[in-house]
Amino acid sequence: MDYRQRIAIDPLIRSGKPCVRGTRITVGDVLDYLGGGMTMAEVLEDFPDLTAEDIQACLSLLPVNGS
């Protein structure tokens, strides 16, 4: 998956933090929800503008251990 199709950085939206394209939901928000124990299904239920592919794009930005 090419995350650039789903993640956008615009200095006028959320102070330039990476956001899911077409929303004001930041990658950091999504990762915080998942890291806090929410399941992907719960995040999708709470944020109907997101898709499973959007969440996968956010996860693809996580650094790989050892790189």
Phi, psi and omega per residue, in radians:
M1 nan 2.346 3.062
D2 -1.625 1.814 -3.070
Y3 -1.024 -0.423 -3.084
R4 -1.139 -0.306 3.066
Q5 -1.379 -0.287 -3.061
R6 -2.060 -0.341 -3.075
I7 -2.006 2.340 -3.135
A8 -2.239 2.617 3.038
I9 -2.156 2.066 3.141
D10 -2.317 2.105 -3.092
P11 -1.051 -0.292 -3.134
L12 -1.596 -0.107 -3.135
I13 -2.071 2.113 3.112
R14 0.896 0.714 3.078
S15 1.016 0.533 3.082
G16 1.431 0.143 3.090
K17 -1.236 2.569 3.099
P18 -1.077 2.242 -3.123
C19 -2.185 2.722 2.989
V20 -1.141 2.218 -3.053
R21 -0.913 2.302 3.104
G22 1.458 0.064 3.119
T23 -2.305 3.077 3.004
R24 -1.892 0.306 -3.140
I25 -1.521 2.073 -3.092
T26 -1.429 2.724 3.032
V27 -1.000 -0.740 3.129
G28 -1.046 -0.685 3.091
D29 -1.051 -0.860 -3.112
V30 -1.054 -0.805 -3.132
L31 -1.141 -0.643 3.089
D32 -1.108 -0.747 3.124
Y33 -1.074 -0.815 -3.139
L34 -1.149 -0.740 3.124
G35 -1.160 -0.438 3.123
G36 -1.447 -0.023 3.060
G37 1.954 -0.102 3.093
M38 -1.228 2.513 3.038
T39 -1.458 2.895 3.092
M40 -1.043 -0.692 3.136
A41 -1.087 -0.686 3.129
E42 -1.176 -0.705 3.109
V43 -1.112 -0.768 3.134
L44 -1.120 -0.619 3.108
E45 -1.190 -0.721 -3.129
D46 -1.296 -0.469 -3.088
F47 -2.245 1.411 -3.051
P48 -1.103 -0.250 3.084
D49 -1.304 -0.282 -3.135
L50 -1.534 2.689 3.008
T51 -2.080 2.901 3.081
A52 -1.044 -0.616 3.127
E53 -1.150 -0.626 3.084
D54 -1.080 -0.770 -3.140
I55 -1.147 -0.708 3.088
Q56 -1.063 -0.678 3.103
A57 -1.102 -0.713 3.099
C58 -1.093 -0.772 3.141
L59 -1.126 -0.534 -3.130
S60 -1.179 -0.278 3.127
L61 -1.508 -0.133 3.094
L62 -1.148 2.415 3.086
P63 -1.177 2.532 3.083
V64 -1.508 2.320 -3.130
N65 -0.976 2.229 3.082
G66 1.640 0.017 3.140
S67 -1.912 nan nan
